[in-house]
Amino acid sequence: MQKFDVLVVGAGPGGSAAAKKCVDGGLKTLLIDKHKLPRRKACSGIICNASMNYVYENFGPIPQKAFSRPNISKGMGFYLPSVGMIYTNVDCYNLYVWRDKFDHFLAKSSGAVLRDQTRFLRLEEKGAEIEAHLKKGDKLTKVRAKYLVGADG
């Protein structure tokens, strides 16, 4: 049975950021996601300046393939059935990324042991540790960890 200091469930931006902080703190970390990575996301995402700075400082430059085209927004549009389209201008540039590629970049760059297509089933307390029951395909496995971070939405 493999042992980790931390098990992080969910390899989206929150889970990847938690895993990265744990790895940077010297903790042996396992990051799992139930989907095959890069997981399909039907949306793009807006990265505000503060988030962009955080990603750059902690994960490095975002790969160009993760950016959508066009990748800069100077405004937003909202559709309200009673009013129609309303457009707003913003005074800063926001970058757009494809979430599947962006999330995968963060997960890989976290430095954690990464396992996709792995479902978290349950846990048991085992003294000062937890024993997590995981499933990948038809194979059931168990891992032990001192800490569990749930970042699976």
PASEBA-1860 file (N, C-alpha, C; in nm, 3 decimals):
! residues 153
1> MQKFDVLV> 0.085/-0.118/0.000/0.000/0.000/0.000/0.090/0.124/0.000 ~ 0.060/0.217/-0.093/0.138/0.340/-0.100/0.098/0.435/0.011 ~ 0.197/0.510/0.060/0.172/0.609/0.165/0.209/0.747/0.114 ~ 0.125/0.844/0.147/0.146/0.983/0.112/0.124/1.068/0.235 ~ 0.177/1.187/0.233/0.144/1.282/0.338/0.005/1.340/0.314 ~ -0.026/1.368/0.185/-0.150/1.435/0.149/-0.213/1.367/0.028 ~ -0.344/1.348/0.033/-0.423/1.305/-0.081/-0.514/1.420/-0.117 ~ -0.505/1.467/-0.242/-0.592/1.573/-0.291/-0.688/1.512/-0.394
9> VGAGPGGS> -0.817/1.529/-0.369/-0.920/1.476/-0.458/-0.974/1.591/-0.542 ~ -0.950/1.585/-0.674/-0.996/1.687/-0.767/-0.879/1.765/-0.824 ~ -0.856/1.751/-0.954/-0.739/1.813/-1.018/-0.775/1.938/-1.098 ~ -0.875/2.013/-1.051/-0.903/2.143/-1.110/-0.807/2.247/-1.053 ~ -0.831/2.374/-1.078/-0.740/2.477/-1.028/-0.722/2.476/-0.876 ~ -0.830/2.457/-0.800/-0.819/2.455/-0.654/-0.738/2.337/-0.603 ~ -0.767/2.219/-0.654/-0.694/2.099/-0.614/-0.548/2.105/-0.654 ~ -0.522/2.154/-0.774/-0.384/2.165/-0.821/-0.305/2.266/-0.739
17> AAAKKCVD> -0.370/2.378/-0.703/-0.302/2.479/-0.620/-0.273/2.422/-0.481 ~ -0.368/2.348/-0.424/-0.344/2.286/-0.293/-0.231/2.184/-0.301 ~ -0.232/2.102/-0.406/-0.126/2.003/-0.424/0.010/2.070/-0.439 ~ 0.016/2.178/-0.516/0.142/2.250/-0.537/0.197/2.304/-0.406 ~ 0.112/2.364/-0.323/0.156/2.417/-0.193/0.208/2.304/-0.104 ~ 0.140/2.190/-0.107/0.184/2.076/-0.026/0.321/2.025/-0.074 ~ 0.336/2.009/-0.204/0.463/1.963/-0.260/0.574/2.063/-0.227 ~ 0.545/2.191/-0.245/0.646/2.294/-0.214/0.683/2.293/-0.066
25> GGLKTLLI> 0.593/2.248/0.019/0.620/2.238/0.162/0.687/2.108/0.202 ~ 0.725/2.028/0.101/0.798/1.905/0.128/0.711/1.784/0.158 ~ 0.583/1.792/0.128/0.492/1.681/0.155/0.474/1.595/0.031 ~ 0.483/1.464/0.050/0.458/1.369/-0.059/0.307/1.371/-0.086 ~ 0.269/1.410/-0.208/0.129/1.440/-0.237/0.079/1.360/-0.356 ~ -0.041/1.305/-0.341/-0.111/1.236/-0.449/-0.230/1.321/-0.490 ~ -0.241/1.351/-0.619/-0.350/1.430/-0.676/-0.429/1.338/-0.768 ~ -0.559/1.320/-0.739/-0.640/1.232/-0.823/-0.756/1.309/-0.884
33> DKHKLPRR> -0.802/1.259/-0.998/-0.922/1.313/-1.062/-0.997/1.196/-1.124 ~ -1.129/1.201/-1.118/-1.209/1.090/-1.171/-1.212/1.086/-1.323 ~ -1.178/1.196/-1.388/-1.182/1.201/-1.534/-1.044/1.174/-1.594 ~ -1.045/1.135/-1.720/-0.920/1.125/-1.796/-0.872/1.267/-1.824 ~ -0.747/1.293/-1.796/-0.691/1.425/-1.819/-0.621/1.432/-1.953 ~ -0.628/1.542/-2.026/-0.707/1.659/-1.991/-0.856/1.630/-2.005 ~ -0.931/1.667/-1.901/-1.074/1.639/-1.901/-1.147/1.743/-1.986 ~ -1.249/1.698/-2.051/-1.326/1.786/-2.138/-1.401/1.890/-2.056
41> KACSGIIC> -1.384/2.013/-2.094/-1.460/2.123/-2.035/-1.522/2.198/-2.152 ~ -1.649/2.224/-2.144/-1.720/2.289/-2.255/-1.698/2.440/-2.256 ~ -1.621/2.490/-2.162/-1.610/2.635/-2.150/-1.465/2.681/-2.157 ~ -1.452/2.809/-2.178/-1.323/2.873/-2.159/-1.329/2.940/-2.023 ~ -1.222/2.998/-1.980/-1.221/3.063/-1.851/-1.150/3.197/-1.859 ~ -1.197/3.291/-1.781/-1.133/3.422/-1.774/-1.034/3.419/-1.658 ~ -0.913/3.457/-1.684/-0.810/3.463/-1.581/-0.785/3.609/-1.547 ~ -0.824/3.651/-1.427/-0.803/3.790/-1.387/-0.654/3.812/-1.357
49> NASMNYVY> -0.616/3.936/-1.346/-0.475/3.969/-1.326/-0.416/3.904/-1.201 ~ -0.489/3.906/-1.090/-0.438/3.846/-0.967/-0.416/3.695/-0.984 ~ -0.509/3.628/-1.052/-0.494/3.485/-1.076/-0.378/3.458/-1.170 ~ -0.366/3.539/-1.272/-0.255/3.524/-1.367/-0.121/3.536/-1.294 ~ -0.109/3.634/-1.206/0.015/3.651/-1.130/0.041/3.531/-1.040 ~ -0.064/3.480/-0.975/-0.049/3.363/-0.889/0.001/3.243/-0.969 ~ -0.061/3.219/-1.084/-0.021/3.104/-1.166/0.123/3.120/-1.211 ~ 0.159/3.238/-1.258/0.296/3.260/-1.307/0.398/3.239/-1.194
57> ENFGPIPQ> 0.369/3.294/-1.076/0.463/3.282/-0.964/0.473/3.141/-0.909 ~ 0.366/3.063/-0.916/0.365/2.930/-0.855/0.378/2.814/-0.953 ~ 0.333/2.833/-1.077/0.335/2.724/-1.174/0.420/2.754/-1.296 ~ 0.454/2.881/-1.317/0.529/2.920/-1.436/0.437/2.971/-1.545 ~ 0.494/3.002/-1.661/0.413/3.057/-1.770/0.310/2.956/-1.821 ~ 0.192/3.006/-1.850/0.088/2.922/-1.908/0.126/2.892/-2.053 ~ 0.121/2.765/-2.094/0.156/2.733/-2.233/0.060/2.800/-2.332 ~ 0.112/2.840/-2.445/0.032/2.909/-2.546/-0.089/2.826/-2.591
65> KAFSRPNI> -0.073/2.693/-2.596/-0.185/2.608/-2.641/-0.305/2.614/-2.547 ~ -0.284/2.664/-2.424/-0.394/2.674/-2.329/-0.480/2.798/-2.351 ~ -0.427/2.895/-2.425/-0.502/3.018/-2.449/-0.600/3.001/-2.563 ~ -0.721/3.054/-2.545/-0.819/3.053/-2.654/-0.789/3.171/-2.746 ~ -0.859/3.176/-2.859/-0.840/3.286/-2.954/-0.972/3.356/-2.978 ~ -0.985/3.484/-2.966/-0.883/3.573/-2.913/-0.867/3.547/-2.763 ~ -0.749/3.579/-2.711/-0.725/3.547/-2.571/-0.732/3.667/-2.477 ~ -0.769/3.782/-2.529/-0.782/3.901/-2.445/-0.923/3.957/-2.459
73> SKGMGFYL> -0.980/3.990/-2.346/-1.114/4.047/-2.344/-1.107/4.190/-2.291 ~ -1.177/4.279/-2.356/-1.186/4.416/-2.308/-1.326/4.447/-2.257 ~ -1.412/4.345/-2.252/-1.548/4.366/-2.204/-1.623/4.236/-2.193 ~ -1.747/4.245/-2.151/-1.832/4.127/-2.135/-1.972/4.159/-2.183 ~ -2.042/4.057/-2.225/-2.181/4.071/-2.263/-2.268/3.981/-2.179 ~ -2.382/4.030/-2.141/-2.477/3.952/-2.061/-2.610/3.954/-2.134 ~ -2.673/3.839/-2.143/-2.805/3.831/-2.205/-2.908/3.818/-2.095 ~ -3.001/3.910/-2.091/-3.114/3.906/-1.998/-3.241/3.898/-2.081
81> PSVGMIYT> -3.321/3.793/-2.064/-3.440/3.776/-2.148/-3.531/3.899/-2.152 ~ -3.543/3.970/-2.042/-3.634/4.084/-2.037/-3.574/4.210/-2.101 ~ -3.443/4.212/-2.120/-3.376/4.332/-2.170/-3.302/4.308/-2.301 ~ -3.249/4.189/-2.318/-3.164/4.159/-2.434/-3.018/4.162/-2.392 ~ -2.930/4.191/-2.488/-2.786/4.193/-2.459/-2.745/4.324/-2.396 ~ -2.664/4.314/-2.294/-2.602/4.430/-2.230/-2.452/4.409/-2.236 ~ -2.380/4.505/-2.287/-2.234/4.496/-2.298/-2.169/4.591/-2.198 ~ -2.061/4.545/-2.141/-1.984/4.630/-2.050/-1.840/4.636/-2.096
89> NVDCYNLY> -1.779/4.749/-2.079/-1.636/4.762/-2.103/-1.565/4.747/-1.970 ~ -1.444/4.693/-1.974/-1.363/4.684/-1.853/-1.233/4.758/-1.877 ~ -1.175/4.808/-1.771/-1.054/4.889/-1.788/-0.926/4.808/-1.776 ~ -0.938/4.675/-1.776/-0.817/4.592/-1.775/-0.838/4.477/-1.874 ~ -0.731/4.418/-1.914/-0.737/4.307/-2.006/-0.743/4.177/-1.928 ~ -0.836/4.092/-1.963/-0.848/3.961/-1.900/-0.816/3.855/-2.003 ~ -0.736/3.758/-1.964/-0.696/3.652/-2.055/-0.796/3.536/-2.050 ~ -0.820/3.477/-2.165/-0.908/3.361/-2.178/-0.823/3.237/-2.198
97> VWRDKFDH> -0.858/3.130/-2.127/-0.791/3.002/-2.148/-0.895/2.895/-2.173 ~ -0.853/2.789/-2.242/-0.935/2.669/-2.253/-0.914/2.592/-2.124 ~ -1.022/2.566/-2.053/-1.011/2.507/-1.920/-0.949/2.367/-1.922 ~ -0.977/2.287/-2.023/-0.918/2.153/-2.024/-0.766/2.160/-2.027 ~ -0.712/2.242/-2.115/-0.566/2.255/-2.128/-0.505/2.328/-2.008 ~ -0.572/2.432/-1.960/-0.523/2.509/-1.846/-0.520/2.422/-1.720 ~ -0.631/2.354/-1.693/-0.638/2.269/-1.573/-0.534/2.158/-1.578 ~ -0.514/2.100/-1.697/-0.416/1.992/-1.711/-0.274/2.045/-1.687
105> FLAKSSGA> -0.245/2.163/-1.738/-0.115/2.228/-1.713/-0.093/2.244/-1.563 ~ -0.193/2.294/-1.490/-0.178/2.314/-1.346/-0.154/2.182/-1.275 ~ -0.233/2.080/-1.308/-0.219/1.950/-1.242/-0.080/1.891/-1.266 ~ -0.033/1.893/-1.391/0.100/1.839/-1.421/0.210/1.920/-1.355 ~ 0.192/2.051/-1.347/0.294/2.139/-1.291/0.294/2.143/-1.139 ~ 0.198/2.078/-1.076/0.190/2.082/-0.929/0.305/2.007/-0.864 ~ 0.363/1.911/-0.934/0.470/1.831/-0.877/0.420/1.711/-0.798 ~ 0.288/1.700/-0.783/0.229/1.587/-0.711/0.228/1.463/-0.800
113> VLRDQTRF> 0.219/1.347/-0.738/0.193/1.225/-0.812/0.051/1.240/-0.865 ~ 0.033/1.227/-0.996/-0.096/1.254/-1.059/-0.156/1.125/-1.113 ~ -0.280/1.098/-1.073/-0.353/0.981/-1.123/-0.490/1.027/-1.173 ~ -0.510/1.011/-1.302/-0.642/1.045/-1.356/-0.727/0.918/-1.363 ~ -0.852/0.934/-1.400/-0.949/0.825/-1.409/-0.953/0.744/-1.279 ~ -0.934/0.812/-1.168/-0.929/0.747/-1.037/-1.037/0.808/-0.948 ~ -1.128/0.727/-0.905/-1.238/0.773/-0.820/-1.206/0.751/-0.673 ~ -1.240/0.851/-0.593/-1.234/0.838/-0.448/-1.365/0.775/-0.404
121> LRLEEKGA> -1.358/0.661/-0.335/-1.479/0.591/-0.294/-1.515/0.619/-0.149 ~ -1.419/0.603/-0.060/-1.446/0.623/0.083/-1.314/0.625/0.157 ~ -1.322/0.659/0.286/-1.202/0.655/0.368/-1.233/0.592/0.502 ~ -1.127/0.543/0.562/-1.135/0.488/0.697/-1.025/0.552/0.779 ~ -1.054/0.579/0.904/-0.951/0.631/0.994/-0.867/0.513/1.041 ~ -0.737/0.530/1.032/-0.642/0.427/1.076/-0.539/0.494/1.166 ~ -0.575/0.514/1.291/-0.487/0.585/1.384/-0.475/0.730/1.343 ~ -0.350/0.774/1.320/-0.324/0.913/1.282/-0.332/0.933/1.131
129> EIEAHLKK> -0.371/0.831/1.058/-0.378/0.840/0.911/-0.519/0.807/0.864 ~ -0.539/0.831/0.736/-0.661/0.785/0.671/-0.623/0.681/0.567 ~ -0.711/0.589/0.543/-0.694/0.492/0.437/-0.801/0.521/0.333 ~ -0.759/0.564/0.216/-0.853/0.600/0.110/-0.871/0.482/0.015 ~ -0.996/0.452/-0.014/-1.029/0.347/-0.110/-1.054/0.415/-0.245 ~ -0.977/0.374/-0.344/-0.980/0.435/-0.477/-1.016/0.330/-0.581 ~ -1.069/0.377/-0.694/-1.104/0.285/-0.802/-1.063/0.345/-0.935 ~ -0.987/0.267/-1.012/-0.951/0.306/-1.148/-0.992/0.191/-1.238
137> GDKLTKVR> -1.089/0.217/-1.325/-1.145/0.109/-1.405/-1.211/0.008/-1.313 ~ -1.169/-0.118/-1.324/-1.222/-0.223/-1.238/-1.132/-0.252/-1.119 ~ -1.019/-0.181/-1.112/-0.919/-0.210/-1.008/-0.941/-0.122/-0.885 ~ -0.954/-0.187/-0.770/-0.966/-0.117/-0.642/-0.829/-0.112/-0.576 ~ -0.793/0.005/-0.523/-0.666/0.020/-0.452/-0.691/0.098/-0.324 ~ -0.593/0.093/-0.236/-0.597/0.172/-0.113/-0.466/0.248/-0.102 ~ -0.476/0.369/-0.051/-0.357/0.447/-0.019/-0.377/0.503/0.121 ~ -0.265/0.529/0.186/-0.272/0.593/0.319/-0.215/0.733/0.310
145> AKYLVGAD> -0.272/0.823/0.389/-0.225/0.961/0.393/-0.253/1.018/0.531 ~ -0.177/1.121/0.565/-0.200/1.191/0.691/-0.314/1.292/0.677 ~ -0.327/1.351/0.555/-0.425/1.456/0.531/-0.500/1.430/0.402 ~ -0.625/1.476/0.400/-0.709/1.468/0.281/-0.761/1.606/0.249 ~ -0.748/1.646/0.123/-0.802/1.772/0.075/-0.909/1.739/-0.028 ~ -1.031/1.782/-0.004/-1.139/1.762/-0.100/-1.156/1.886/-0.186 ~ -1.124/1.875/-0.314/-1.135/1.988/-0.407/-1.208/1.940/-0.533 ~ -1.312/1.862/-0.511/-1.382/1.801/-0.623/-1.516/1.866/-0.652
153> G> -1.528/1.992/-0.615/-1.650/2.066/-0.645/-1.754/2.036/-0.547
END
